[in-house]
């Protein structure tokens, strides 16, 4: 018929009397022989996908339905087939499969942890997810909230329930997490940024979560904040030491003048002792100013050995005095 002419490219005149093997690829001859044999035995053949040859040697994919042609006595005398060209659909399916495979490879190679929750369980996780969060069957499983910082449990539960109950389509959250495998380093915990969204996975509603380790960023922010505070303290210290140094300069001038005057007289031992005490106080204040000045100037730390026991005792003594 005209459909066959369109699929195979042969006219009616060309097709009549043609050997059927001309439109069957050589690697499908055994398949065709088996099909014919089964039909002659009266077996029912389910429709299936196979390949054929169009005019010019072009391969096409077809959906084939075969039925026996019976004579008056009910014996098979031939085979009637219906063949639908599905080449484009098959190519589209292959392209889709290739796209899905490439996308999966991309997701598998990401450093961002990705997981898909469906019906209360994880149906997919990439390697980065397990590396980031450890061997947990489900981060938002209520039995695993113990791995989340106590101060963040309420916000994490609200975040998950909001997505689960469709109160929000997309949401994000940052929380603290304690990996069970001890991969959090010296702090013992990680800061995790999570973004969740509703979507459809394999025809069913699901939740997609992205996890990023923000621990280093948090620590860097903390260090930057401390540096800013230290810089501010340094500016204040510099201003204070400037004023103190001016006062000390005047005091030292007066002391030197008074000392010269007293050198010309006798019997003033008591006054000279007081002057020495004033000079000692001046030296002590100068030492404090120098220490504060050194503290206000950023520089490399100068390490030196010390007795920790003495430091602890001094600290305890200071606290008890306070």
C-alpha positions as CSV (number, residue, x, y, z in Angstrom):
1,X,0.0,0.0,0.0
2,X,1.0,3.7,0.0
3,X,2.2,3.4,3.6
4,X,4.7,0.7,2.6
5,X,5.8,2.7,-0.4
6,X,6.4,5.7,1.9
7,X,8.3,3.6,4.4
8,X,10.5,1.6,2.1
9,X,10.7,3.8,-0.9
10,X,9.7,1.1,-3.4
11,X,6.7,1.6,-5.7
12,X,3.9,-1.0,-5.9
13,X,5.3,-2.3,-9.2
14,X,8.8,-2.7,-7.8
15,X,7.6,-4.4,-4.6
16,X,5.3,-7.0,-6.2
17,X,7.3,-10.3,-6.6
18,X,10.3,-8.9,-4.8
19,X,12.3,-11.4,-2.5
20,X,11.4,-10.4,1.1
21,X,15.0,-10.8,2.1
22,X,15.8,-7.7,0.1
23,X,14.2,-5.5,2.8
24,X,15.5,-7.6,5.7
25,X,19.1,-6.9,6.9
26,X,21.3,-10.0,6.8
27,X,21.7,-10.0,10.6
28,X,17.9,-10.3,10.9
29,X,17.4,-13.3,8.5
30,X,17.4,-15.8,11.3
31,X,14.9,-13.7,13.1
32,X,12.6,-13.7,10.1
33,X,13.0,-17.4,9.6
34,X,12.0,-18.1,13.2
35,X,9.1,-15.7,13.0
36,X,7.7,-17.5,9.9
37,X,8.1,-20.9,11.5
38,X,6.2,-19.9,14.6
39,X,3.4,-18.4,12.5
40,X,3.0,-21.5,10.5
41,X,2.6,-23.4,13.7
42,X,-0.2,-21.1,14.7
43,X,1.6,-19.4,17.5
44,X,0.6,-15.9,18.4
45,X,3.4,-13.3,17.9
46,X,3.5,-10.1,20.0
47,X,4.4,-7.0,18.1
48,X,8.1,-6.1,18.5
49,X,10.8,-3.7,17.4
50,X,13.2,-4.7,14.6
51,X,15.2,-3.3,11.7
52,X,14.6,-3.3,7.9
53,X,16.2,-2.0,4.8
54,X,14.7,0.7,2.7
55,X,15.5,1.4,-0.9
56,X,19.1,2.5,-1.4
57,X,20.3,0.4,1.6
58,X,19.1,2.8,4.3
59,X,18.4,1.1,7.6
60,X,15.1,1.9,9.3
61,X,13.7,0.9,12.7
62,X,10.2,-0.5,12.5
63,X,7.5,-1.7,14.9
64,X,6.4,-5.0,13.4
65,X,3.1,-6.8,13.8
66,X,2.8,-10.2,12.0
67,X,-0.2,-12.4,11.5
68,X,-0.6,-15.6,9.4
69,X,-2.6,-15.7,6.2
70,X,-4.8,-18.8,6.4
71,X,-6.3,-20.8,3.5
72,X,-9.9,-22.2,3.5
73,X,-8.8,-25.1,5.6
74,X,-7.2,-22.9,8.2
75,X,-3.6,-23.7,7.2
76,X,-1.0,-20.9,7.1
77,X,-0.3,-20.0,3.5
78,X,1.6,-16.8,4.1
79,X,2.4,-14.0,6.5
80,X,0.8,-10.5,6.6
81,X,2.8,-7.8,8.4
82,X,2.2,-4.2,9.5
83,X,5.3,-2.2,9.8
84,X,5.5,1.3,11.3
85,X,8.6,3.4,10.9
86,X,9.8,4.4,14.3
87,X,13.3,5.5,13.3
88,X,12.9,9.1,14.4
89,X,11.3,8.1,17.7
90,X,14.1,5.6,18.4
91,X,16.7,8.3,17.5
92,X,15.0,10.7,19.8
93,X,15.0,8.1,22.6
94,X,18.7,7.4,22.1
95,X,19.4,11.2,22.2
96,X,17.4,11.5,25.4
97,X,19.2,8.5,26.9
98,X,22.6,10.0,25.9
99,X,21.5,13.4,27.4
100,X,20.4,11.7,30.6
101,X,23.7,9.8,30.8
102,X,25.7,13.0,30.2
103,X,23.7,14.8,32.8
104,X,24.2,12.0,35.3
105,X,28.0,12.0,34.7
106,X,28.0,15.7,35.2
107,X,26.1,15.4,38.5
108,X,28.3,12.5,39.6
109,X,31.4,14.7,39.1
110,X,30.2,17.8,41.0
111,X,31.7,18.8,44.3
112,X,28.2,19.9,45.5
113,X,26.3,17.2,47.3
114,X,23.0,16.3,45.6
115,X,20.3,14.0,46.8
116,X,16.7,13.3,45.7
117,X,14.0,12.4,48.3
118,X,10.9,10.6,47.3
119,X,8.2,9.0,49.5
120,X,10.3,9.7,52.6
121,X,13.6,8.1,51.4
122,X,16.6,8.9,49.4
123,X,16.3,7.5,45.8
124,X,19.5,9.1,44.5
125,X,22.7,10.6,46.0
126,X,25.9,11.6,44.2
127,X,29.3,10.8,45.6
128,X,29.8,14.3,46.9
129,X,26.8,13.9,49.1
130,X,28.1,10.9,50.9
131,X,31.6,12.5,51.2
132,X,30.1,15.7,52.6
133,X,27.6,14.2,55.0
134,X,28.9,10.7,55.7
135,X,27.1,7.4,55.6
136,X,23.6,8.5,56.6
137,X,20.5,6.9,55.0
138,X,18.7,10.3,55.2
139,X,19.8,13.6,56.7
140,X,16.2,14.7,57.3
141,X,15.1,11.4,58.8
142,X,13.9,12.3,62.4
143,X,16.1,9.6,63.8
144,X,19.2,11.4,62.5
145,X,18.5,14.9,63.8
146,X,21.0,14.0,66.5
147,X,23.8,14.8,64.0
148,X,22.5,18.3,63.6
149,X,23.5,21.0,66.1
150,X,20.8,21.3,68.8
151,X,20.4,25.0,68.1
152,X,19.6,24.3,64.4
153,X,17.3,21.2,64.7
154,X,14.1,23.3,64.8
155,X,15.0,25.4,61.7
156,X,16.1,22.2,59.8
157,X,12.8,20.4,60.7
158,X,10.8,23.5,59.7
159,X,12.8,23.8,56.4
160,X,12.1,20.1,55.5
161,X,8.5,20.2,56.5
162,X,7.8,23.4,54.5
163,X,9.0,21.7,51.3
164,X,7.4,18.4,52.1
165,X,4.0,20.0,52.8
166,X,4.3,22.3,49.8
167,X,4.3,25.5,51.9
168,X,7.3,26.6,49.8
169,X,8.5,25.6,46.3
170,X,12.1,26.5,47.0
171,X,13.9,27.3,50.2
172,X,17.4,27.4,51.6
173,X,19.1,27.1,54.9
174,X,22.5,27.0,56.6
175,X,23.0,24.8,59.6
176,X,25.7,23.0,61.6
177,X,26.3,19.3,61.2
178,X,28.3,16.7,63.0
179,X,29.6,14.0,60.6
180,X,29.6,10.5,62.1
181,X,32.8,9.6,60.3
182,X,34.9,12.3,62.0
183,X,35.6,14.2,58.8
184,X,34.9,17.6,60.2
185,X,38.5,18.2,61.4
186,X,39.4,20.1,64.5
187,X,36.1,21.8,65.0
188,X,34.2,18.5,65.0
189,X,31.4,20.0,62.9
190,X,30.7,21.4,59.5
191,X,28.6,24.4,58.4
192,X,26.3,23.2,55.6
193,X,24.4,25.4,53.1
194,X,21.3,23.5,51.8
195,X,19.0,24.5,49.0
196,X,15.8,22.4,48.5
197,X,13.2,22.5,45.8
198,X,10.1,20.5,44.7
199,X,10.3,18.8,41.3
200,X,9.1,15.7,39.4
201,X,11.4,12.7,39.3
202,X,10.5,9.8,37.1
203,X,6.9,10.9,37.0
204,X,6.5,11.3,40.7
205,X,6.7,14.3,43.1
206,X,10.1,14.5,44.8
207,X,12.4,16.9,46.6
208,X,15.8,17.9,45.2
209,X,18.5,19.0,47.7
210,X,21.9,20.6,47.1
211,X,24.5,20.7,49.9
212,X,27.6,22.9,50.0
213,X,30.2,22.8,52.8
214,X,30.6,26.4,53.9
215,X,32.8,25.7,56.9
216,X,35.9,27.3,55.5
217,X,33.9,30.4,54.5
218,X,32.5,30.6,58.0
219,X,36.0,30.3,59.5
220,X,37.3,32.9,57.1
221,X,34.5,35.3,58.0
222,X,35.3,34.8,61.7
223,X,39.0,35.5,61.2
224,X,38.2,38.6,59.1
225,X,35.9,39.8,61.9
226,X,38.6,39.2,64.5
227,X,41.1,41.0,62.4
228,X,38.8,44.0,62.0
229,X,38.3,44.0,65.8
230,X,42.0,43.8,66.4
231,X,42.7,46.6,63.9
232,X,40.1,48.8,65.7
233,X,41.7,47.9,69.1
234,X,45.1,48.8,67.6
235,X,43.9,52.2,66.5
236,X,42.5,52.9,70.0
237,X,45.7,51.7,71.6
238,X,47.8,53.9,69.4
239,X,45.8,56.9,70.3
240,X,46.0,56.2,74.1
241,X,49.7,55.5,74.0
242,X,50.3,58.8,72.1
243,X,48.6,60.7,74.9
244,X,50.4,58.8,77.6
245,X,53.7,59.3,75.9
246,X,53.2,63.0,75.8
247,X,52.4,63.1,79.5
248,X,55.5,60.9,80.3
249,X,57.7,63.2,78.2
250,X,56.7,66.2,80.3
251,X,57.0,64.2,83.6
252,X,60.5,63.1,82.6
253,X,61.5,66.7,81.8
254,X,60.3,67.9,85.2
255,X,62.0,65.1,87.0
256,X,65.3,65.8,85.3
257,X,65.1,69.5,86.1
258,X,64.2,68.7,89.8
259,X,67.1,66.3,90.0
260,X,69.6,68.9,88.8
261,X,68.3,71.4,91.4
262,X,68.6,68.9,94.2
263,X,72.2,68.0,93.2
264,X,73.2,71.5,94.3
265,X,71.9,71.1,97.9
266,X,72.6,68.8,100.7
267,X,70.4,67.0,103.3
268,X,67.6,66.2,100.9
269,X,67.9,62.4,100.9
270,X,64.2,62.0,101.5
271,X,63.2,64.1,98.5
272,X,65.7,62.3,96.4
273,X,64.2,58.9,97.4
274,X,60.8,60.1,96.4
275,X,62.2,61.3,93.0
276,X,63.7,57.8,92.5
277,X,60.3,56.3,93.1
278,X,58.7,58.7,90.6
279,X,61.4,57.7,88.1
280,X,60.6,54.1,88.7
281,X,56.9,54.6,88.1
282,X,57.8,56.5,85.0
283,X,59.9,53.6,83.7
284,X,57.1,51.2,84.5
285,X,54.6,53.3,82.6
286,X,57.0,53.6,79.7
287,X,57.2,49.8,79.6
288,X,53.4,49.4,79.5
289,X,53.2,51.9,76.7
290,X,55.8,50.0,74.8
291,X,53.9,46.8,75.2
292,X,50.7,48.4,74.1
293,X,52.5,50.0,71.1
294,X,53.9,46.7,70.0
295,X,50.4,45.1,70.3
296,X,48.9,47.8,68.1
297,X,51.4,47.2,65.3
298,X,50.6,44.1,63.1
299,X,53.5,41.8,62.8
300,X,54.9,38.3,63.0
301,X,54.3,36.8,66.4
302,X,57.4,36.3,68.6
303,X,57.3,32.9,70.2
304,X,59.2,32.2,73.4
305,X,59.1,29.4,75.9
306,X,57.0,29.8,79.0
307,X,55.8,27.9,82.1
308,X,52.2,27.1,81.6
309,X,51.8,26.3,85.3
310,X,52.8,29.9,86.2
311,X,50.4,31.3,83.7
312,X,47.5,29.3,85.0
313,X,48.4,30.2,88.6
314,X,48.6,33.9,87.7
315,X,45.3,33.7,86.0
316,X,43.6,32.0,88.9
317,X,45.2,34.5,91.3
318,X,43.8,37.4,89.2
319,X,40.4,35.9,89.0
320,X,40.3,35.3,92.8
321,X,41.4,38.9,93.4
322,X,38.6,40.2,91.1
